[in-house]
Amino acid sequence: MGKLDGRVVIVTGAARGQGEQEVRLFAAEGAEVVVADVLDDQGAALAKELGALYVHLDVSEESDWRSAVAAARDAHGRIDGLVNNAGILRFNSLVDTPLDEFMQVVRVNQVGCFLGIRTVAPEMGDGGTIVNTASYTGVTGMAAVGAYAATKHAILGLTRVAALELAARKIRVNAMCPGAIDTAMSNPAQLDPAADAEEASRGLDRFYRKLVPLGRIGKPEEVARLALFLSCDDSSYITGQPFVIDGGWLAGVSIV
Ligand code: NAD
């Protein structure tokens, strides 16, 4: 028995990184996953490997959401789960951030999450689950990522309101707040064929040893296991909550 047997789950930004590990784990647990991304070649190849459906879904586009939901319904007849995982990061101080850059981050991270909830929840059966990917920067500040942190704080607000509004249909809505995770977002060497991504990972471990009590950067597989917990019956009495997964980074600072 898998933890998601027979459930149909859409995961956005699923072509790589945390989303990829989420669809791999969910499929292994018996779900029919819908791999959604703007990286069509990568996403379609992954979906093919998993025997799953791929949909082109720019999460900031209403019409893409409508098409993705229609494709999922056509293929499987139902939708039980959504993981709003797609996200982008831009580095800038607030005073140097152009409005266009700020709005680009808002459109993908915040509007994307809103449109996902608004489009998918009405199509879900009672007892569905929504998992929104916020961030460590959704619960505390971090210099140089102001637009990103603002959207991740907003995702927690959306999560709480959606949990309240959808509880009558037993749809549970929770959020994940990952710290530093070893994907292309934190480790761009993964996207550079000329770079040694494993050596870059070891460098990130050395860097985060100073900041993170558990002494290393997190793995996307670890976040996928939290997404699974929040998408299956193991979390049946939990809704409206942020879950920090950060190796203890947010616990405080050590003076020894
Ligand atoms: P990633 O960059 O490897 O993956 C992001 C995915 O989102 C990619 O597949 C990308 O194509 C997709 N995407 C980007 N814009 C999109 C759009 N408009 N529509 C649909 N898909 C789009 O990074 P990741 O770490 O796997 O990121 C997953 C989520 O985790 C993001 O929401 C990110 O903000 C969050 N997060 C990441 C970290 C980290 O350190 N890596 C920490 C906290 C939170």
py3Dmol code that shows the C-alpha trace and the ligand (Angstrom):
import py3Dmol

protein = """\
ATOM      1  CA  MET A   1       0.000   0.000   0.000  1.00  0.00           C
ATOM      2  CA  GLY A   2       1.327   3.426  -0.952  1.00  0.00           C
ATOM      3  CA  LYS A   3       0.513   6.499   1.087  1.00  0.00           C
ATOM      4  CA  LEU A   4      -1.072   8.168  -1.966  1.00  0.00           C
ATOM      5  CA  ASP A   5      -2.658   5.198  -3.704  1.00  0.00           C
ATOM      6  CA  GLY A   6      -5.175   6.359  -6.305  1.00  0.00           C
ATOM      7  CA  ARG A   7      -4.735  10.061  -5.598  1.00  0.00           C
ATOM      8  CA  VAL A   8      -4.168  12.536  -8.429  1.00  0.00           C
ATOM      9  CA  VAL A   9      -1.695  15.273  -7.498  1.00  0.00           C
ATOM     10  CA  ILE A  10      -0.519  18.273  -9.530  1.00  0.00           C
ATOM     11  CA  VAL A  11       2.983  19.523  -8.696  1.00  0.00           C
ATOM     12  CA  THR A  12       4.094  22.845 -10.191  1.00  0.00           C
ATOM     13  CA  GLY A  13       7.720  23.552 -11.019  1.00  0.00           C
ATOM     14  CA  ALA A  14       8.162  19.787 -11.117  1.00  0.00           C
ATOM     15  CA  ALA A  15      10.766  19.469 -13.887  1.00  0.00           C
ATOM     16  CA  ARG A  16      13.709  19.717 -11.494  1.00  0.00           C
ATOM     17  CA  GLY A  17      14.750  20.381  -7.916  1.00  0.00           C
ATOM     18  CA  GLN A  18      12.289  19.882  -5.070  1.00  0.00           C
ATOM     19  CA  GLY A  19       9.328  19.494  -7.444  1.00  0.00           C
ATOM     20  CA  GLU A  20      11.108  16.674  -9.272  1.00  0.00           C
ATOM     21  CA  GLN A  21      11.764  14.821  -6.015  1.00  0.00           C
ATOM     22  CA  GLU A  22       8.147  15.383  -4.982  1.00  0.00           C
ATOM     23  CA  VAL A  23       6.725  13.798  -8.139  1.00  0.00           C
ATOM     24  CA  ARG A  24       9.213  10.916  -7.925  1.00  0.00           C
ATOM     25  CA  LEU A  25       8.261  10.180  -4.305  1.00  0.00           C
ATOM     26  CA  PHE A  26       4.526  10.704  -4.835  1.00  0.00           C
ATOM     27  CA  ALA A  27       4.542   8.363  -7.839  1.00  0.00           C
ATOM     28  CA  ALA A  28       6.434   5.757  -5.799  1.00  0.00           C
ATOM     29  CA  GLU A  29       3.693   6.103  -3.162  1.00  0.00           C
ATOM     30  CA  GLY A  30       0.987   5.303  -5.687  1.00  0.00           C
ATOM     31  CA  ALA A  31      -0.142   8.750  -6.853  1.00  0.00           C
ATOM     32  CA  GLU A  32      -0.995   9.701 -10.410  1.00  0.00           C
ATOM     33  CA  VAL A  33       1.217  12.781 -10.625  1.00  0.00           C
ATOM     34  CA  VAL A  34       0.768  15.656 -13.031  1.00  0.00           C
ATOM     35  CA  VAL A  35       4.180  17.154 -13.786  1.00  0.00           C
ATOM     36  CA  ALA A  36       3.722  20.886 -14.456  1.00  0.00           C
ATOM     37  CA  ASP A  37       6.443  23.355 -15.413  1.00  0.00           C
ATOM     38  CA  VAL A  38       7.625  25.837 -18.020  1.00  0.00           C
ATOM     39  CA  LEU A  39      10.693  23.662 -18.737  1.00  0.00           C
ATOM     40  CA  ASP A  40       8.867  21.549 -21.296  1.00  0.00           C
ATOM     41  CA  ASP A  41      11.667  19.227 -22.474  1.00  0.00           C
ATOM     42  CA  GLN A  42      12.847  18.394 -18.957  1.00  0.00           C
ATOM     43  CA  GLY A  43       9.328  18.101 -17.578  1.00  0.00           C
ATOM     44  CA  ALA A  44       8.068  15.922 -20.412  1.00  0.00           C
ATOM     45  CA  ALA A  45      11.086  13.595 -20.131  1.00  0.00           C
ATOM     46  CA  LEU A  46      10.521  13.183 -16.395  1.00  0.00           C
ATOM     47  CA  ALA A  47       6.800  12.566 -16.899  1.00  0.00           C
ATOM     48  CA  LYS A  48       7.584   9.949 -19.547  1.00  0.00           C
ATOM     49  CA  GLU A  49       9.975   8.175 -17.178  1.00  0.00           C
ATOM     50  CA  LEU A  50       7.268   8.113 -14.484  1.00  0.00           C
ATOM     51  CA  GLY A  51       4.448   7.207 -16.869  1.00  0.00           C
ATOM     52  CA  ALA A  52       2.813  10.478 -15.866  1.00  0.00           C
ATOM     53  CA  LEU A  53       1.121  13.410 -17.566  1.00  0.00           C
ATOM     54  CA  TYR A  54       3.158  16.538 -18.364  1.00  0.00           C
ATOM     55  CA  VAL A  55       1.454  19.916 -18.703  1.00  0.00           C
ATOM     56  CA  HIS A  56       2.980  23.242 -19.684  1.00  0.00           C
ATOM     57  CA  LEU A  57       1.964  25.521 -16.816  1.00  0.00           C
ATOM     58  CA  ASP A  58       3.298  29.011 -16.250  1.00  0.00           C
ATOM     59  CA  VAL A  59       1.834  29.488 -12.791  1.00  0.00           C
ATOM     60  CA  SER A  60       1.424  33.228 -13.321  1.00  0.00           C
ATOM     61  CA  GLU A  61      -0.994  32.668 -16.237  1.00  0.00           C
ATOM     62  CA  GLU A  62      -4.687  32.076 -15.523  1.00  0.00           C
ATOM     63  CA  SER A  63      -5.278  30.406 -18.876  1.00  0.00           C
ATOM     64  CA  ASP A  64      -2.425  27.935 -18.285  1.00  0.00           C
ATOM     65  CA  TRP A  65      -4.017  26.937 -14.976  1.00  0.00           C
ATOM     66  CA  ARG A  66      -7.376  26.339 -16.677  1.00  0.00           C
ATOM     67  CA  SER A  67      -5.731  24.154 -19.358  1.00  0.00           C
ATOM     68  CA  ALA A  68      -3.677  22.216 -16.801  1.00  0.00           C
ATOM     69  CA  VAL A  69      -6.703  21.425 -14.665  1.00  0.00           C
ATOM     70  CA  ALA A  70      -8.697  20.379 -17.741  1.00  0.00           C
ATOM     71  CA  ALA A  71      -5.838  18.098 -18.865  1.00  0.00           C
ATOM     72  CA  ALA A  72      -5.566  16.517 -15.404  1.00  0.00           C
ATOM     73  CA  ARG A  73      -9.328  15.930 -15.290  1.00  0.00           C
ATOM     74  CA  ASP A  74      -9.347  14.496 -18.828  1.00  0.00           C
ATOM     75  CA  ALA A  75      -6.539  12.103 -17.986  1.00  0.00           C
ATOM     76  CA  HIS A  76      -7.638  11.004 -14.523  1.00  0.00           C
ATOM     77  CA  GLY A  77     -11.211  12.219 -13.931  1.00  0.00           C
ATOM     78  CA  ARG A  78     -10.361  13.849 -10.617  1.00  0.00           C
ATOM     79  CA  ILE A  79      -7.839  15.955  -8.702  1.00  0.00           C
ATOM     80  CA  ASP A  80      -6.974  15.223  -5.065  1.00  0.00           C
ATOM     81  CA  GLY A  81      -3.852  17.224  -4.408  1.00  0.00           C
ATOM     82  CA  LEU A  82      -1.820  20.250  -5.406  1.00  0.00           C
ATOM     83  CA  VAL A  83       1.721  21.179  -4.488  1.00  0.00           C
ATOM     84  CA  ASN A  84       2.398  24.815  -5.307  1.00  0.00           C
ATOM     85  CA  ASN A  85       6.154  24.427  -5.655  1.00  0.00           C
ATOM     86  CA  ALA A  86       7.171  26.675  -8.585  1.00  0.00           C
ATOM     87  CA  GLY A  87       9.192  29.672  -7.525  1.00  0.00           C
ATOM     88  CA  ILE A  88      11.921  32.095  -8.543  1.00  0.00           C
ATOM     89  CA  LEU A  89      14.531  34.025  -6.577  1.00  0.00           C
ATOM     90  CA  ARG A  90      16.149  37.366  -7.377  1.00  0.00           C
ATOM     91  CA  PHE A  91      18.956  38.958  -5.374  1.00  0.00           C
ATOM     92  CA  ASN A  92      18.815  42.702  -4.785  1.00  0.00           C
ATOM     93  CA  SER A  93      18.631  45.178  -1.938  1.00  0.00           C
ATOM     94  CA  LEU A  94      15.151  46.657  -1.643  1.00  0.00           C
ATOM     95  CA  VAL A  95      16.281  50.140  -2.606  1.00  0.00           C
ATOM     96  CA  ASP A  96      17.919  48.779  -5.781  1.00  0.00           C
ATOM     97  CA  THR A  97      15.029  46.523  -6.837  1.00  0.00           C
ATOM     98  CA  PRO A  98      13.308  47.726 -10.031  1.00  0.00           C
ATOM     99  CA  LEU A  99       9.517  47.485  -9.907  1.00  0.00           C
ATOM    100  CA  ASP A 100       9.527  45.069 -12.857  1.00  0.00           C
ATOM    101  CA  GLU A 101      11.794  42.680 -10.979  1.00  0.00           C
ATOM    102  CA  PHE A 102       9.678  42.910  -7.826  1.00  0.00           C
ATOM    103  CA  MET A 103       6.493  42.252  -9.802  1.00  0.00           C
ATOM    104  CA  GLN A 104       8.072  39.319 -11.679  1.00  0.00           C
ATOM    105  CA  VAL A 105       8.786  37.609  -8.362  1.00  0.00           C
ATOM    106  CA  VAL A 106       5.286  38.453  -7.083  1.00  0.00           C
ATOM    107  CA  ARG A 107       3.662  37.072 -10.233  1.00  0.00           C
ATOM    108  CA  VAL A 108       5.391  33.709 -10.085  1.00  0.00           C
ATOM    109  CA  ASN A 109       5.631  33.074  -6.338  1.00  0.00           C
ATOM    110  CA  GLN A 110       2.568  34.816  -4.931  1.00  0.00           C
ATOM    111  CA  VAL A 111       0.077  35.162  -7.795  1.00  0.00           C
ATOM    112  CA  GLY A 112       1.052  31.647  -8.928  1.00  0.00           C
ATOM    113  CA  CYS A 113       0.169  30.226  -5.530  1.00  0.00           C
ATOM    114  CA  PHE A 114      -3.103  32.218  -5.403  1.00  0.00           C
ATOM    115  CA  LEU A 115      -4.137  31.105  -8.899  1.00  0.00           C
ATOM    116  CA  GLY A 116      -3.292  27.507  -8.017  1.00  0.00           C
ATOM    117  CA  ILE A 117      -5.539  27.544  -4.969  1.00  0.00           C
ATOM    118  CA  ARG A 118      -8.303  29.423  -6.794  1.00  0.00           C
ATOM    119  CA  THR A 119      -8.292  27.196  -9.860  1.00  0.00           C
ATOM    120  CA  VAL A 120      -7.700  23.785  -8.336  1.00  0.00           C
ATOM    121  CA  ALA A 121      -9.634  23.874  -5.041  1.00  0.00           C
ATOM    122  CA  PRO A 122     -13.081  24.066  -6.709  1.00  0.00           C
ATOM    123  CA  GLU A 123     -12.131  21.063  -8.868  1.00  0.00           C
ATOM    124  CA  MET A 124     -10.908  18.959  -5.951  1.00  0.00           C
ATOM    125  CA  GLY A 125     -12.873  16.302  -4.244  1.00  0.00           C
ATOM    126  CA  ASP A 126     -13.654  16.729  -0.550  1.00  0.00           C
ATOM    127  CA  GLY A 127     -10.639  15.625   1.466  1.00  0.00           C
ATOM    128  CA  GLY A 128      -8.099  17.108  -0.925  1.00  0.00           C
ATOM    129  CA  THR A 129      -4.757  18.575   0.090  1.00  0.00           C
ATOM    130  CA  ILE A 130      -2.843  21.693  -0.901  1.00  0.00           C
ATOM    131  CA  VAL A 131       0.799  22.196   0.032  1.00  0.00           C
ATOM    132  CA  ASN A 132       2.280  25.624  -0.616  1.00  0.00           C
ATOM    133  CA  THR A 133       6.027  26.090  -0.792  1.00  0.00           C
ATOM    134  CA  ALA A 134       6.988  29.139   1.213  1.00  0.00           C
ATOM    135  CA  SER A 135      10.485  29.441   2.669  1.00  0.00           C
ATOM    136  CA  TYR A 136      12.613  30.108   5.722  1.00  0.00           C
ATOM    137  CA  THR A 137      12.330  33.681   4.396  1.00  0.00           C
ATOM    138  CA  GLY A 138       8.561  33.412   4.874  1.00  0.00           C
ATOM    139  CA  VAL A 139       9.059  33.444   8.632  1.00  0.00           C
ATOM    140  CA  THR A 140      12.094  35.662   9.079  1.00  0.00           C
ATOM    141  CA  GLY A 141      13.989  38.327   7.168  1.00  0.00           C
ATOM    142  CA  MET A 142      17.005  37.865   4.946  1.00  0.00           C
ATOM    143  CA  ALA A 143      18.922  40.768   3.429  1.00  0.00           C
ATOM    144  CA  ALA A 144      19.158  40.916  -0.387  1.00  0.00           C
ATOM    145  CA  VAL A 145      16.041  38.854  -1.103  1.00  0.00           C
ATOM    146  CA  GLY A 146      13.304  41.381  -0.272  1.00  0.00           C
ATOM    147  CA  ALA A 147      10.920  40.650  -3.144  1.00  0.00           C
ATOM    148  CA  TYR A 148      11.276  36.906  -2.577  1.00  0.00           C
ATOM    149  CA  ALA A 149      10.806  37.172   1.209  1.00  0.00           C
ATOM    150  CA  ALA A 150       7.713  39.353   0.735  1.00  0.00           C
ATOM    151  CA  THR A 151       6.098  36.736  -1.497  1.00  0.00           C
ATOM    152  CA  LYS A 152       7.001  33.893   0.837  1.00  0.00           C
ATOM    153  CA  HIS A 153       5.438  35.740   3.797  1.00  0.00           C
ATOM    154  CA  ALA A 154       2.358  36.267   1.597  1.00  0.00           C
ATOM    155  CA  ILE A 155       2.170  32.538   0.859  1.00  0.00           C
ATOM    156  CA  LEU A 156       1.750  31.862   4.584  1.00  0.00           C
ATOM    157  CA  GLY A 157      -1.175  34.311   4.656  1.00  0.00           C
ATOM    158  CA  LEU A 158      -2.758  32.608   1.658  1.00  0.00           C
ATOM    159  CA  THR A 159      -2.218  29.230   3.337  1.00  0.00           C
ATOM    160  CA  ARG A 160      -3.988  30.223   6.541  1.00  0.00           C
ATOM    161  CA  VAL A 161      -6.950  31.857   4.782  1.00  0.00           C
ATOM    162  CA  ALA A 162      -7.340  28.963   2.337  1.00  0.00           C
ATOM    163  CA  ALA A 163      -7.244  26.495   5.249  1.00  0.00           C
ATOM    164  CA  LEU A 164     -10.087  28.345   6.943  1.00  0.00           C
ATOM    165  CA  GLU A 165     -12.172  28.724   3.789  1.00  0.00           C
ATOM    166  CA  LEU A 166     -11.721  25.148   2.563  1.00  0.00           C
ATOM    167  CA  ALA A 167     -12.002  23.303   5.882  1.00  0.00           C
ATOM    168  CA  ALA A 168     -15.741  22.778   5.438  1.00  0.00           C
ATOM    169  CA  ARG A 169     -14.887  20.552   2.447  1.00  0.00           C
ATOM    170  CA  LYS A 170     -12.150  18.819   4.490  1.00  0.00           C
ATOM    171  CA  ILE A 171      -9.528  20.228   2.136  1.00  0.00           C
ATOM    172  CA  ARG A 172      -6.351  20.752   4.154  1.00  0.00           C
ATOM    173  CA  VAL A 173      -3.897  23.509   3.262  1.00  0.00           C
ATOM    174  CA  ASN A 174      -0.402  23.709   4.724  1.00  0.00           C
ATOM    175  CA  ALA A 175       2.902  25.355   3.888  1.00  0.00           C
ATOM    176  CA  MET A 176       6.520  24.241   3.862  1.00  0.00           C
ATOM    177  CA  CYS A 177       9.290  26.646   4.829  1.00  0.00           C
ATOM    178  CA  PRO A 178      12.566  25.172   3.597  1.00  0.00           C
ATOM    179  CA  GLY A 179      15.888  26.656   4.606  1.00  0.00           C
ATOM    180  CA  ALA A 180      18.770  26.269   2.171  1.00  0.00           C
ATOM    181  CA  ILE A 181      18.159  23.280  -0.114  1.00  0.00           C
ATOM    182  CA  ASP A 182      20.649  21.909  -2.636  1.00  0.00           C
ATOM    183  CA  THR A 183      18.856  22.637  -5.911  1.00  0.00           C
ATOM    184  CA  ALA A 184      19.667  24.922  -8.822  1.00  0.00           C
ATOM    185  CA  MET A 185      18.162  27.819  -6.879  1.00  0.00           C
ATOM    186  CA  SER A 186      20.815  27.646  -4.141  1.00  0.00           C
ATOM    187  CA  ASN A 187      23.442  25.834  -6.204  1.00  0.00           C
ATOM    188  CA  PRO A 188      23.468  27.302  -9.747  1.00  0.00           C
ATOM    189  CA  ALA A 189      26.430  25.036 -10.602  1.00  0.00           C
ATOM    190  CA  GLN A 190      23.778  22.348 -11.181  1.00  0.00           C
ATOM    191  CA  LEU A 191      22.791  24.254 -14.349  1.00  0.00           C
ATOM    192  CA  ASP A 192      26.341  24.722 -15.647  1.00  0.00           C
ATOM    193  CA  PRO A 193      27.641  21.671 -17.554  1.00  0.00           C
ATOM    194  CA  ALA A 194      31.183  22.989 -17.125  1.00  0.00           C
ATOM    195  CA  ALA A 195      30.884  23.212 -13.335  1.00  0.00           C
ATOM    196  CA  ASP A 196      31.426  20.507 -10.726  1.00  0.00           C
ATOM    197  CA  ALA A 197      28.028  20.571  -8.978  1.00  0.00           C
ATOM    198  CA  GLU A 198      29.111  18.025  -6.347  1.00  0.00           C
ATOM    199  CA  GLU A 199      32.107  20.128  -5.383  1.00  0.00           C
ATOM    200  CA  ALA A 200      29.769  23.143  -5.268  1.00  0.00           C
ATOM    201  CA  SER A 201      27.507  21.148  -2.906  1.00  0.00           C
ATOM    202  CA  ARG A 202      30.470  20.428  -0.631  1.00  0.00           C
ATOM    203  CA  GLY A 203      31.271  24.147  -0.678  1.00  0.00           C
ATOM    204  CA  LEU A 204      27.679  24.929   0.328  1.00  0.00           C
ATOM    205  CA  ASP A 205      27.925  22.400   3.183  1.00  0.00           C
ATOM    206  CA  ARG A 206      31.045  24.200   4.424  1.00  0.00           C
ATOM    207  CA  PHE A 207      29.263  27.563   4.158  1.00  0.00           C
ATOM    208  CA  TYR A 208      26.077  26.401   5.925  1.00  0.00           C
ATOM    209  CA  ARG A 209      28.045  24.597   8.675  1.00  0.00           C
ATOM    210  CA  LYS A 210      28.531  28.037  10.210  1.00  0.00           C
ATOM    211  CA  LEU A 211      24.812  28.906  10.060  1.00  0.00           C
ATOM    212  CA  VAL A 212      22.840  25.679  10.335  1.00  0.00           C
ATOM    213  CA  PRO A 213      22.976  23.561  13.524  1.00  0.00           C
ATOM    214  CA  LEU A 214      22.721  20.287  11.571  1.00  0.00           C
ATOM    215  CA  GLY A 215      25.813  21.435   9.700  1.00  0.00           C
ATOM    216  CA  ARG A 216      24.864  21.038   6.056  1.00  0.00           C
ATOM    217  CA  ILE A 217      22.581  22.199   3.268  1.00  0.00           C
ATOM    218  CA  GLY A 218      19.262  20.310   2.948  1.00  0.00           C
ATOM    219  CA  LYS A 219      18.395  17.835   0.208  1.00  0.00           C
ATOM    220  CA  PRO A 220      15.367  18.162  -2.074  1.00  0.00           C
ATOM    221  CA  GLU A 221      14.434  14.568  -1.157  1.00  0.00           C
ATOM    222  CA  GLU A 222      14.023  15.700   2.461  1.00  0.00           C
ATOM    223  CA  VAL A 223      11.548  18.401   1.457  1.00  0.00           C
ATOM    224  CA  ALA A 224       9.707  15.876  -0.709  1.00  0.00           C
ATOM    225  CA  ARG A 225       9.173  13.698   2.378  1.00  0.00           C
ATOM    226  CA  LEU A 226       7.566  16.650   4.177  1.00  0.00           C
ATOM    227  CA  ALA A 227       5.371  17.322   1.129  1.00  0.00           C
ATOM    228  CA  LEU A 228       4.320  13.656   1.220  1.00  0.00           C
ATOM    229  CA  PHE A 229       3.461  13.862   4.924  1.00  0.00           C
ATOM    230  CA  LEU A 230       1.290  16.942   4.292  1.00  0.00           C
ATOM    231  CA  SER A 231      -0.367  15.328   1.240  1.00  0.00           C
ATOM    232  CA  CYS A 232      -1.370  12.040   2.853  1.00  0.00           C
ATOM    233  CA  ASP A 233      -3.459  10.870   5.779  1.00  0.00           C
ATOM    234  CA  ASP A 234      -0.495  10.928   8.161  1.00  0.00           C
ATOM    235  CA  SER A 235      -1.274  14.650   8.603  1.00  0.00           C
ATOM    236  CA  SER A 236      -5.065  14.192   8.733  1.00  0.00           C
ATOM    237  CA  TYR A 237      -5.633  16.617  11.654  1.00  0.00           C
ATOM    238  CA  ILE A 238      -3.243  19.349  10.448  1.00  0.00           C
ATOM    239  CA  THR A 239      -4.276  22.383   8.427  1.00  0.00           C
ATOM    240  CA  GLY A 240      -3.308  26.037   8.077  1.00  0.00           C
ATOM    241  CA  GLN A 241       0.232  25.562   9.381  1.00  0.00           C
ATOM    242  CA  PRO A 242       3.750  26.475   8.258  1.00  0.00           C
ATOM    243  CA  PHE A 243       6.351  23.695   8.600  1.00  0.00           C
ATOM    244  CA  VAL A 244       9.954  24.832   8.851  1.00  0.00           C
ATOM    245  CA  ILE A 245      12.491  22.373   7.389  1.00  0.00           C
ATOM    246  CA  ASP A 246      15.862  24.040   7.797  1.00  0.00           C
ATOM    247  CA  GLY A 247      18.310  21.907   9.798  1.00  0.00           C
ATOM    248  CA  GLY A 248      17.664  24.090  12.831  1.00  0.00           C
ATOM    249  CA  TRP A 249      18.715  27.381  11.202  1.00  0.00           C
ATOM    250  CA  LEU A 250      15.721  29.266  12.619  1.00  0.00           C
ATOM    251  CA  ALA A 251      16.187  27.858  16.124  1.00  0.00           C
ATOM    252  CA  GLY A 252      18.596  30.634  17.032  1.00  0.00           C
ATOM    253  CA  VAL A 253      22.289  31.348  17.155  1.00  0.00           C
ATOM    254  CA  SER A 254      24.965  29.566  19.091  1.00  0.00           C
ATOM    255  CA  ILE A 255      27.609  31.499  21.031  1.00  0.00           C
ATOM    256  CA  VAL A 256      29.839  28.495  21.565  1.00  0.00           C
TER     257      VAL A 256
END
"""
ligand_1 = """\
44
NAD
P 14.565 25.194 -8.799
O 14.950 26.502 -9.356
O 15.417 24.017 -9.075
O 13.085 24.792 -9.202
C 12.077 25.736 -9.449
C 11.170 25.162 -10.517
O 10.104 26.119 -10.737
C 11.886 24.968 -11.865
O 11.567 23.711 -12.403
C 11.337 26.107 -12.708
O 11.300 25.833 -14.106
C 9.934 26.247 -12.134
N 9.337 27.559 -12.464
C 9.912 28.779 -12.427
N 9.041 29.709 -12.843
C 7.900 29.054 -13.153
C 6.625 29.453 -13.634
N 6.360 30.749 -13.908
N 5.683 28.522 -13.827
C 5.940 27.212 -13.561
N 7.121 26.761 -13.131
C 8.091 27.682 -12.922
O 14.498 25.447 -7.204
P 13.823 24.609 -6.025
O 14.674 24.767 -4.818
O 13.445 23.256 -6.438
O 12.513 25.498 -5.778
C 11.269 24.926 -5.458
C 10.541 25.837 -4.469
O 11.229 25.822 -3.212
C 10.449 27.299 -4.889
O 9.166 27.802 -4.559
C 11.488 27.965 -4.025
O 11.209 29.328 -3.821
C 11.385 27.157 -2.756
N 12.527 27.221 -1.876
C 13.773 26.866 -2.307
C 14.840 26.916 -1.419
C 16.227 26.518 -1.826
O 17.192 26.821 -1.084
N 16.432 25.845 -2.925
C 14.632 27.340 -0.103
C 13.348 27.695 0.288
C 12.302 27.625 -0.592
"""
view = py3Dmol.view(width=600, height=400)
view.addModel(protein, "pdb")
view.setStyle({"model": 0}, {"cartoon": {"style": "trace"}})
view.addModel(ligand_1, "xyz")
view.setStyle({"model": 1}, {"stick": {}})
view.zoomTo()
view.show()
